[in-house]
């Protein structure tokens, strides 16, 4: 591909991004509705010095992961494959880099992971979407994550969320099927449960005190 063609592609992309930004601004003026989450991420991307630039024969765009897509400093959204986001365990707020090759391929890379923490919740369905109810809040999940782990409503799910600040999305770390969680809870409460009795039975020692028996 010639330099003239690459320059033309660059100009078209820049023009499209500018037009989308203008259209979004006009829409907000007409409707009075703004996407505060997108604006927040765009501001964050700008504050981190993330931008679009040319890298050899490719165009590179940097931005922030919003739980589903990448948002750049201009507020432009770039779709991230759900399977990639799920398997990479991307967390809302992660810094990302997108390389658009001269063949039109989109290659994503995580470049600035946000601080993380984990929490355990229960998988629910709300408004036709899978969510995890944890610490009094419902976090949205990518359908690809639920499908990959074959999770079902009622299962216990460990999710990863930003350590600081508010988040809408959670990234699935692990899933404990409902029947296993219930069995574990029963074993911990029922002294006659086979698993508990074999591993945690108590017996009297020589001094008459009860002590755990480990088989």
N, C-alpha and C positions, 0 to 999 in steps of 0.2 A: 504494500500500500504506500502511495506516494505521500510526501510531506504535505502537499496541497490538500489531499483528501483528509489527512489527519487533522489539519487545521480547520477544514470545513466541518468535520465532525465535532471538534471542540467548540466551534462557534455555535453550532446547532444545539449542542447540549447546554451551553451557557445561556443561549437565548430561551430555550425551553424552561430552564430553571428560573430565569428572571420572570418569564410570563406566568408561571405557576405561582410564584411568590406574589406578583401583582394581583392575580386573580383571587388568591386566598385573602389578600388584604381587602380587596373590594367586597368580597363576600362577607367578611366580618363587619364591614361598614354597613352593608345593606341589612344583614340579619341581626347584627348586634351580638352574634354568638362567636366566641373565640375558643380555640383549643388550647387551654392553659397548659396542659401537659406537654403538647408539642412545642409550644413557645418556651416552656421551661427548659426542655431538652436542647432546643436550638440555642438558647442563651448559654447553656452549659457548654455546648460544643464550641461556641464562639469564645467563651472565657478560657477554654483549654487550648485555644489556638488551632482548632481543627478547621480544615478548609479543603478546597478542591484544588488539585494541581496536576500537572502532566508528569508522568514518570516514564520517560522513554517513549515507547509506542503505545503506552496505556494511559488512561485517565484514572487518577486516584482521588477518592472522596473519603473524608473522615467524618465520623458522627457518633451519636450515642444510641445504644439499643434501648428501645422503648417497651420491650416485652414481646414484640412481634417483628418490628422493622427497625431500620436505622434512620435516625433523623439528623440531618446536617445542620450547620450553623445558619443556613437560610430557611430552615423549616421544611426543606424538601425531604420526602419519605422514600426510602429505598427498601423493597421487599427482601427479607432474609428467609431462605428456605426453612420451613418449620422443622424438618428433620435435622438440619445442621444446628439450629438453635437449641433443639432438644438434646441431641447427643453431646453438644459442646457445653451444655448446662450454662448457657448465657444468662446473665442476670440483668434485670432492668437497671440501666445506668452504666453498663459496661461501655467503654470506648471501643469503637470499631473502625476498621479501614476496609474500604471497598475498592478493589482494582477492576476496572472495566477494560478488558483487553481489546485490541483492534479487531478481534473476531467477534466481539460482542459478549464475551463470557464475563459473568460476575463472580469475582473471587473475594470472599470475606475473610477477615482475620481479626481476632480480638487483640487489641493493642494496649488497652488501659482498663484492666479488671477493677471493678468497684469493690470496696470492702464488703464482706459477706457475713451472714449468720444463718443458722438453720433453725427451723422450728417444725414441730409435728402437729398435724391436723387431720381432719377427716374429709374424704372426698365427697362432695355433694354436687347436685345439678341444680342450677338456678338460672332462670331465663334462657333455658336451652343451652347453657354453657357449663363446662366442668370447672369447678372451683374447689379450693381447699379452705375449710373453715379452721383457722388457727388463731389463737390468742384474741378471739372476739372479732376477727375480721375475715372476710372472704377474699381470697387471692385467686385471680384467674390463672388458668393453665392452658398451655398449648395442647390442642387435640392430639398432636403427634406424640407428645409425652405420655398422655393417658393411654393411647393405643400401644405405644412401644412397651410400656410396663404392664399392659393388659389390666389396668386398674379398673375397679368397679366401685360404684357408689357405696359408701360405708367403710371402704378400706382406709387404713391409716397411711398417711403420706408424709414423708419428710421433704420439705421444700427449702430452697435457698432464696433468700431475699437480701436486699441491701442492708448493711449494718446500721446505717443512719438514714433518716428521712422516710418519707412515705412511699409506698410502692403499690401498684395495682396488680402486677403479675408476680408469680412465684415460679421458680425453676425446680422441676422434680429431681430429687436426689435419690430417693428410694421409696418403695411401696411395700407395706405389710398387709397382705390380704386379710379381710375382715375375719374369716374363720380362724386364722392363726392368731390374730390379736385377741380374739375372744377366748381361745384355748389357753393362751399365755396368762390372760387375766384370771381365768378360772383356776389355773394351776397355782397362781400366787395366793389365791384366797381359800382354796379347798385343801385342807390337810390330808384328805383321803385320796386326792388325785394321784394316779400312779406315778407320774413324773415327779411330783413334789415329794411323795412318800419315799421314793427310792433315792432321791438325791438330798433331801432336806429333812429326813426323819430325825427326831430327837431321841436321845437315850440318856439314861441316868448314869453319871459317872460314879466313881468310887465315893466321892464326897456328897453324893445325892443331888448334885446340881444337874440341870438339864443342859445338854450340849448338842450341837448339830452333828448328825452322822452323815459323813460323805462316803458313798459307796465307791 
